C-alpha cells in the first residue's frame, strides 16, 4: 500500500467516502468536503453472508438513485421491495467482495465514484498502538494484522474492506478512524482489569468503543447548548450494540464496553458483562470450545438469548404484553441502563445532561422512560408528552438534569477525520 508520505489529496471540492463495515453489513456515505459537509448519498447493505441481503439508499431529497441489481439477483426483488420502502431492495451480495462491488456500482451510477478523493474507514479496534486516525500505509496494516487476535470479530473484515477498496480505487488514500481513540486518555483506574500485570503488558485492558459516535454526540451537544459539553454528561448509545459513557469537562471518565464490545450492558445478541465463572462452567461441563463460547456470548445471548425469539427491541416491545420472555428481556435491558446511569453519576459527582442516541435511544420512548424510572433523586424527570413524540429535549422544564435525544452520525465523523488527516 506504500508509505503515507506519498499521499496527495484532491482539492476540497471533491468527495469524501466514509465506510462503516460491520460483521454482516456495510454502511457508507459520500460527503462533499465543504464547510457545511453536505451528504450527497448514503446507504446500508445488510445481511452479508446471511440468507437475504438488502440494500437501502438515501439521497438528500430521499429520492433514491437508480441502483441496478447485480447479475443473478434474487427474483422478484422489485415486487418485494415495493411492499416496503422504495429505497430498500433485496439484492444478492453473499460475501464482502460482492458487497463492495455493489457499493462501488451504486456510487458510479450516482456519478460520484470518479470524484472520490479520500476513503475513511471506521475501524472498531486500534489496539494499544493505533490511537490516532491515520492514513493506512503498510505499517498500519501490519499492526492491525498483529492485533487481530485481540478482536477476531471485527478486524479481519475491516482489514479486508480496506484492501479491497485499495485495489479498486488506488491511488485514492484510505484513512483508518478508530472507535477506541475517543477513550485513549481514559483514567488508568478505569482502564485496568484486575488480572495479572503481564496480561496488561500484552494489551489486555479496557479500551472502550462507540467512540466515533460519542465524538459526534459531544460535538452536537456543544452546538445545541454551548457549555453543556463541558459539564457532567452521560451518553447512552443504545442500538443493537449498546453502551454508555461518562464525560466530564469534555473528557471520558468511564464507559461500559471494555476489552471488547461484548462487555457492558446486554445488547441485541451480546451478553454484556458476565461472571467469568460462567465461561469456566461452559468449558468444563458443556465442553464448549473458545469459538463456541465466542458465538454464544456475541451471537446467541443478550435480548435474543433472554427472549428466545429476537434481539430486535421493536418486536420485543410489541410482544411484551403477551410474552413473558419478551417482557423480561426489555426489563433487563432497561434495568442495566438505569443502574449504569446511577453508577456513572457517582463517577461524575452528579449529572447535568443525559443524551439518548442509537436506534433504540432515539425511537423507543418506552425504553427511555424505563431507563429513567426512579431516578428523580438524581434530578431526572421526563415529560411524558415530549418523550412520546421523541422531541429533542424529553425532560421537564423543572428537571435538574436535561435529557436529550440526538441522532448520531458516525459516517460524518469518519469523513471529517479522513479529510483532516489528509489535509
C-alpha positions as CSV (number, residue, x, y, z in Angstrom):
1,X,0.0,0.0,0.0
2,X,3.0,2.2,0.3
3,X,4.3,4.9,2.7
4,X,1.9,7.5,3.9
5,X,4.1,10.4,3.0
6,X,3.4,9.9,-0.7
7,X,-0.3,10.6,-0.3
8,X,-1.7,13.5,-2.3
9,X,-5.3,14.7,-1.8
10,X,-7.5,16.2,-4.4
11,X,-9.0,19.7,-4.0
12,X,-11.5,20.3,-1.3
13,X,-14.5,20.4,-3.7
14,X,-14.1,16.6,-4.1
15,X,-15.9,13.8,-2.4
16,X,-15.0,12.0,0.9
17,X,-16.4,8.5,1.2
18,X,-17.0,7.1,4.7
19,X,-17.2,3.3,5.1
20,X,-18.5,1.6,8.2
21,X,-18.1,-2.1,7.9
22,X,-19.8,-4.5,10.4
23,X,-19.8,-8.2,10.8
24,X,-22.7,-8.6,8.3
25,X,-23.2,-5.1,7.0
26,X,-21.6,-2.2,5.2
27,X,-22.8,1.4,5.8
28,X,-21.4,4.1,3.6
29,X,-21.9,7.8,2.9
30,X,-20.5,10.3,0.5
31,X,-19.9,13.9,1.6
32,X,-18.7,17.0,-0.2
33,X,-15.6,18.4,1.5
34,X,-17.1,21.8,2.1
35,X,-17.8,24.0,5.1
36,X,-21.3,22.6,5.6
37,X,-20.3,19.0,4.8
38,X,-23.3,18.2,2.6
39,X,-24.2,14.5,2.4
40,X,-24.5,13.5,-1.2
41,X,-25.6,9.9,-0.8
42,X,-25.8,7.3,2.0
43,X,-26.6,3.6,2.1
44,X,-26.5,0.4,4.0
45,X,-26.1,-3.1,2.8
46,X,-27.2,-5.6,5.4
47,X,-27.3,-9.4,5.7
48,X,-24.0,-10.1,4.1
49,X,-23.3,-13.8,4.4
50,X,-26.8,-14.5,5.6
51,X,-29.9,-15.8,3.8
52,X,-31.1,-12.4,2.5
53,X,-29.3,-9.2,1.7
54,X,-30.8,-5.8,1.5
55,X,-29.5,-2.5,0.1
56,X,-31.1,0.8,1.2
57,X,-30.1,4.0,-0.5
58,X,-30.9,7.6,0.7
59,X,-30.1,10.7,-1.3
60,X,-30.5,14.2,0.1
61,X,-34.1,14.6,-1.3
62,X,-34.9,11.0,-0.3
63,X,-35.2,10.0,-4.0
64,X,-33.0,7.0,-4.5
65,X,-30.7,7.0,-7.5
66,X,-31.0,4.2,-9.9
67,X,-29.5,1.0,-8.4
68,X,-29.0,-2.0,-10.7
69,X,-29.2,-5.4,-9.0
70,X,-26.1,-7.5,-9.9
71,X,-26.3,-10.5,-12.2
72,X,-28.2,-13.3,-10.6
73,X,-30.1,-11.1,-8.1
74,X,-32.9,-12.6,-6.3
75,X,-36.0,-13.0,-8.4
76,X,-38.9,-10.7,-7.7
77,X,-36.8,-8.2,-5.9
78,X,-38.6,-5.2,-7.3
79,X,-42.0,-6.6,-6.3
80,X,-40.9,-7.4,-2.8
81,X,-39.2,-4.1,-2.3
82,X,-42.3,-2.2,-3.5
83,X,-44.1,-3.6,-0.5
84,X,-41.5,-1.9,1.8
85,X,-39.7,1.4,1.4
86,X,-38.9,2.5,-2.1
87,X,-35.2,2.8,-1.1
88,X,-35.0,-0.8,0.1
89,X,-34.1,-3.5,-2.4
90,X,-33.4,-7.2,-2.0
91,X,-30.1,-7.9,-3.7
92,X,-27.5,-10.6,-3.8
93,X,-24.2,-10.0,-2.0
94,X,-23.2,-13.3,-0.4
95,X,-19.8,-12.0,0.6
96,X,-17.8,-8.8,1.3
97,X,-16.3,-8.8,-2.2
98,X,-19.7,-8.8,-3.9
99,X,-20.9,-6.2,-1.4
100,X,-18.1,-3.8,-2.2
101,X,-18.7,-4.2,-5.9
102,X,-22.3,-3.2,-5.3
103,X,-21.4,-0.2,-3.2
104,X,-19.0,1.0,-5.9
105,X,-21.6,0.4,-8.6
106,X,-24.1,2.5,-6.6
107,X,-21.6,5.3,-6.3
108,X,-20.8,5.1,-10.1
109,X,-24.5,5.4,-11.0
110,X,-24.7,8.4,-8.8
111,X,-21.8,9.9,-10.7
112,X,-19.7,10.1,-7.5
113,X,-17.2,7.3,-8.0
114,X,-14.7,9.3,-10.1
115,X,-14.8,12.3,-7.6
116,X,-13.7,10.4,-4.5
117,X,-10.6,12.0,-3.1
118,X,-10.3,10.1,0.2
119,X,-11.9,7.0,1.8
120,X,-12.3,7.0,5.5
121,X,-12.9,3.7,7.4
122,X,-14.4,3.2,10.8
123,X,-12.1,0.7,12.4
124,X,-13.6,-0.7,15.6
125,X,-10.3,-1.6,17.3
126,X,-6.9,0.0,17.0
127,X,-5.1,-1.9,19.7
128,X,-2.7,-0.4,22.2
129,X,-0.6,1.4,19.5
130,X,-3.1,2.8,16.9
131,X,-4.8,5.6,18.9
132,X,-5.0,8.3,16.3
133,X,-6.7,8.5,12.9
134,X,-4.1,7.9,10.1
135,X,-3.5,7.0,6.5
136,X,-3.4,3.2,6.1
137,X,0.1,2.5,4.9
138,X,1.8,-0.8,5.1
139,X,3.0,-0.4,8.7
140,X,-0.6,0.4,9.8
141,X,-1.9,-2.7,8.1
142,X,0.8,-4.8,9.6
143,X,-0.1,-3.5,13.1
144,X,-3.8,-4.2,12.5
145,X,-2.9,-7.8,11.5
146,X,-0.7,-8.1,14.6
147,X,-3.6,-7.2,16.9
148,X,-6.2,-9.3,15.1
149,X,-6.2,-11.9,17.9
150,X,-7.5,-9.3,20.3
151,X,-10.5,-8.6,18.1
152,X,-11.2,-11.5,15.8
153,X,-14.9,-10.5,15.3
154,X,-14.2,-7.1,13.6
155,X,-10.6,-6.6,12.4
156,X,-10.4,-9.3,9.8
157,X,-13.4,-7.9,7.9
158,X,-12.3,-4.3,8.3
159,X,-8.8,-5.1,7.0
160,X,-10.4,-6.9,4.1
161,X,-12.6,-3.9,3.2
162,X,-9.6,-1.6,3.3
163,X,-7.6,-3.9,1.0
164,X,-10.5,-4.4,-1.4
165,X,-11.2,-0.7,-1.8
166,X,-7.5,0.0,-2.2
167,X,-7.3,-2.4,-5.1
168,X,-10.4,-0.8,-6.7
169,X,-9.7,2.8,-6.0
170,X,-5.9,3.2,-5.9
171,X,-4.2,5.7,-5.6
172,X,-7.1,7.2,-3.5
173,X,-5.8,7.2,0.1
174,X,-7.5,5.1,2.8
175,X,-7.7,6.5,6.3
176,X,-8.4,4.5,9.4
177,X,-10.6,6.2,12.1
178,X,-10.5,4.2,15.3
179,X,-13.5,3.7,17.5
180,X,-11.2,3.3,20.5
181,X,-9.4,6.6,20.0
182,X,-12.0,8.6,21.9
183,X,-11.1,6.7,25.1
184,X,-7.3,6.8,24.7
185,X,-7.0,9.1,27.7
186,X,-9.4,7.1,29.9
187,X,-8.2,7.4,33.6
188,X,-5.9,4.5,34.4
189,X,-8.2,3.2,37.2
190,X,-11.0,2.9,34.6
191,X,-8.7,1.1,32.1
192,X,-7.3,-1.5,34.5
193,X,-8.7,-5.0,34.7
194,X,-8.0,-6.9,37.9
195,X,-5.8,-9.5,36.3
196,X,-2.0,-10.2,36.4
197,X,0.0,-7.3,35.0
198,X,1.8,-9.5,32.4
199,X,-1.6,-9.7,30.6
200,X,-1.9,-5.9,30.6
201,X,1.5,-5.7,29.0
202,X,0.1,-7.8,26.2
203,X,-2.7,-5.2,25.7
204,X,-5.4,-6.8,27.8
205,X,-7.2,-3.8,29.4
206,X,-10.3,-1.8,28.9
207,X,-10.4,0.2,25.7
208,X,-14.0,1.4,25.2
209,X,-15.9,1.5,22.0
210,X,-18.6,3.6,20.1
211,X,-16.0,6.4,20.3
212,X,-16.8,7.7,16.9
213,X,-20.5,8.1,17.8
214,X,-19.6,9.7,21.1
215,X,-17.3,12.2,19.3
216,X,-20.3,13.3,17.2
217,X,-22.7,13.5,20.1
218,X,-20.3,15.7,22.1
219,X,-19.8,18.0,19.1
220,X,-23.5,18.2,18.5
221,X,-24.2,18.8,22.2
222,X,-21.7,21.7,22.1
223,X,-23.6,23.1,19.1
224,X,-27.1,23.0,20.5
225,X,-26.2,24.1,24.1
226,X,-22.9,25.8,24.4
227,X,-21.4,24.9,27.8
228,X,-23.3,21.7,28.2
229,X,-20.5,19.6,26.7
230,X,-18.1,20.9,29.4
231,X,-20.5,19.7,32.2
232,X,-21.2,16.3,33.6
233,X,-22.6,14.2,30.8
234,X,-23.8,10.6,30.3
235,X,-24.1,9.5,26.7
236,X,-26.3,6.4,26.0
237,X,-25.7,4.9,22.6
238,X,-28.5,2.3,22.6
239,X,-28.9,0.1,19.5
240,X,-28.1,-3.4,18.5
241,X,-24.8,-2.7,20.0
242,X,-25.2,-0.6,23.1
243,X,-23.0,1.2,25.6
244,X,-22.9,4.3,27.9
245,X,-20.1,6.7,28.6
246,X,-19.4,9.2,31.4
247,X,-17.9,12.5,30.3
248,X,-16.7,15.4,32.5
249,X,-15.3,18.6,31.2
250,X,-15.3,17.0,27.7
251,X,-13.1,14.1,28.8
252,X,-14.3,10.5,29.2
253,X,-14.0,9.1,32.7
254,X,-15.6,5.7,32.1
255,X,-17.6,3.6,29.7
256,X,-19.4,0.2,29.8
257,X,-17.7,-1.6,26.9
258,X,-14.2,-2.8,27.9
259,X,-11.6,-5.1,26.3
260,X,-14.1,-6.0,23.7
261,X,-17.5,-4.6,22.5
262,X,-19.1,-7.6,24.2
263,X,-18.8,-6.1,27.7
264,X,-21.2,-3.8,29.5
265,X,-25.0,-3.8,29.3
266,X,-26.9,-6.6,27.4
267,X,-27.3,-5.9,23.7
268,X,-29.3,-7.4,20.8
269,X,-27.2,-10.6,20.7
270,X,-24.3,-9.8,23.0
271,X,-24.3,-10.9,26.7
272,X,-22.8,-7.8,28.2
273,X,-20.9,-8.3,31.5
274,X,-20.8,-11.9,32.7
275,X,-19.4,-13.7,35.7
276,X,-16.2,-15.3,34.3
277,X,-17.2,-18.5,36.3
278,X,-20.0,-19.0,33.7
279,X,-17.4,-19.4,31.0
280,X,-15.4,-21.8,33.1
281,X,-18.6,-23.8,33.7
282,X,-19.4,-23.9,30.0
283,X,-15.9,-25.2,29.2
284,X,-15.9,-27.8,31.9
285,X,-19.5,-29.1,31.8
286,X,-20.7,-28.2,28.3
287,X,-17.3,-29.0,26.7
288,X,-17.5,-25.8,24.7
289,X,-14.6,-24.5,22.7
290,X,-13.4,-21.0,22.6
291,X,-15.1,-20.5,19.2
292,X,-18.4,-21.9,20.6
293,X,-18.2,-19.6,23.6
294,X,-17.5,-16.6,21.4
295,X,-20.6,-17.4,19.3
296,X,-22.7,-17.8,22.4
297,X,-21.8,-14.5,24.0
298,X,-21.8,-12.5,20.8
299,X,-24.5,-14.0,18.6
300,X,-26.8,-16.0,20.8
301,X,-27.1,-14.0,24.0
302,X,-28.4,-10.6,25.1
303,X,-32.0,-9.8,24.2
304,X,-32.1,-12.8,21.8
305,X,-30.9,-15.2,24.5
306,X,-33.4,-14.0,27.2
307,X,-36.4,-13.7,24.9
308,X,-35.6,-16.9,22.9
309,X,-37.2,-15.2,19.9
310,X,-35.4,-12.0,18.7
311,X,-32.9,-9.4,19.6
312,X,-35.0,-6.6,17.9
313,X,-36.2,-4.2,20.6
314,X,-39.1,-3.1,18.4
315,X,-40.6,-6.6,18.3
316,X,-39.9,-7.2,21.9
317,X,-41.8,-4.0,22.9
318,X,-44.7,-5.2,20.7
319,X,-44.7,-8.7,22.2
320,X,-44.1,-8.0,25.9
321,X,-47.8,-7.8,26.8
322,X,-48.3,-11.4,25.8
323,X,-44.8,-12.9,26.0
324,X,-43.2,-13.0,29.5
325,X,-39.8,-13.7,27.9
326,X,-40.0,-10.6,25.8
327,X,-41.0,-8.6,28.8
328,X,-38.1,-9.9,30.8
329,X,-35.7,-9.1,28.0
330,X,-36.9,-5.5,27.9
331,X,-36.9,-5.1,31.7
332,X,-33.3,-6.5,32.0
333,X,-32.0,-4.1,29.3
334,X,-33.6,-1.1,30.9
335,X,-32.6,-2.1,34.4
336,X,-29.0,-2.4,33.4
337,X,-29.1,1.0,31.6
338,X,-30.7,2.6,34.7
339,X,-28.2,1.0,37.0
340,X,-25.3,2.3,34.9
341,X,-26.8,5.9,34.9
342,X,-26.7,5.7,38.7
343,X,-23.1,4.4,38.8
344,X,-21.8,6.9,36.2
345,X,-23.4,9.7,38.1
346,X,-21.3,8.7,41.1
347,X,-18.2,8.7,38.9
348,X,-19.1,12.2,37.6
349,X,-20.0,13.6,41.0
350,X,-23.5,14.4,39.8
351,X,-25.2,14.7,36.4
352,X,-26.2,17.7,34.2
353,X,-27.1,16.1,30.9
354,X,-28.2,12.7,29.7
355,X,-28.2,12.0,26.0
356,X,-30.0,9.1,24.3
357,X,-28.9,8.1,20.8
358,X,-28.8,5.0,18.6
359,X,-31.8,3.2,17.1
360,X,-33.3,2.3,20.5
361,X,-32.3,5.5,22.2
362,X,-33.8,7.7,19.5
363,X,-37.0,5.9,18.7
364,X,-38.2,3.9,21.8
365,X,-40.0,6.2,24.3
366,X,-40.9,3.3,26.5
367,X,-37.3,2.3,26.9
368,X,-36.2,5.9,27.7
369,X,-39.0,6.1,30.3
370,X,-38.0,2.8,31.9
371,X,-34.3,3.7,31.9
372,X,-35.1,7.0,33.8
373,X,-37.6,5.4,36.2
374,X,-37.0,6.1,39.9
375,X,-34.0,8.4,39.2
376,X,-35.7,11.6,40.4
377,X,-33.1,11.6,43.3
378,X,-30.5,12.4,40.6
379,X,-32.7,15.2,39.1
380,X,-34.1,13.2,36.3
381,X,-37.8,13.7,35.3
382,X,-39.2,13.0,31.8
383,X,-42.1,14.9,30.3
384,X,-44.4,12.1,29.1
385,X,-45.6,14.0,26.0
386,X,-42.2,15.2,24.9
387,X,-40.8,11.7,25.3
388,X,-43.7,10.1,23.4
389,X,-43.1,12.5,20.5
390,X,-39.3,11.8,20.5
391,X,-38.6,15.6,20.9
392,X,-35.0,16.8,21.1
393,X,-35.5,17.5,24.8
394,X,-37.6,15.0,26.7
395,X,-37.1,16.1,30.3
396,X,-39.4,18.5,32.1
397,X,-38.6,22.2,32.3
398,X,-38.2,21.9,36.0
399,X,-35.8,18.9,36.0
400,X,-32.3,19.5,37.2
401,X,-30.9,17.1,34.5
402,X,-31.6,17.9,30.9
403,X,-32.4,14.7,28.9
404,X,-31.8,15.0,25.2
405,X,-32.4,12.8,22.1
406,X,-29.7,13.3,19.5
407,X,-29.3,11.3,16.3
408,X,-25.7,10.2,15.8
409,X,-23.8,10.3,12.5
410,X,-20.7,8.2,12.7
411,X,-20.1,8.4,8.9
412,X,-19.8,12.2,9.1
413,X,-17.1,12.0,11.8
414,X,-15.2,9.4,9.8
415,X,-15.4,11.7,6.7
416,X,-14.2,14.8,8.6
417,X,-11.4,12.9,10.2
418,X,-10.3,11.4,6.9
419,X,-10.2,14.8,5.3
420,X,-8.3,16.3,8.3
421,X,-5.7,13.6,8.3
422,X,-5.1,14.1,4.5
423,X,-5.2,17.9,4.5
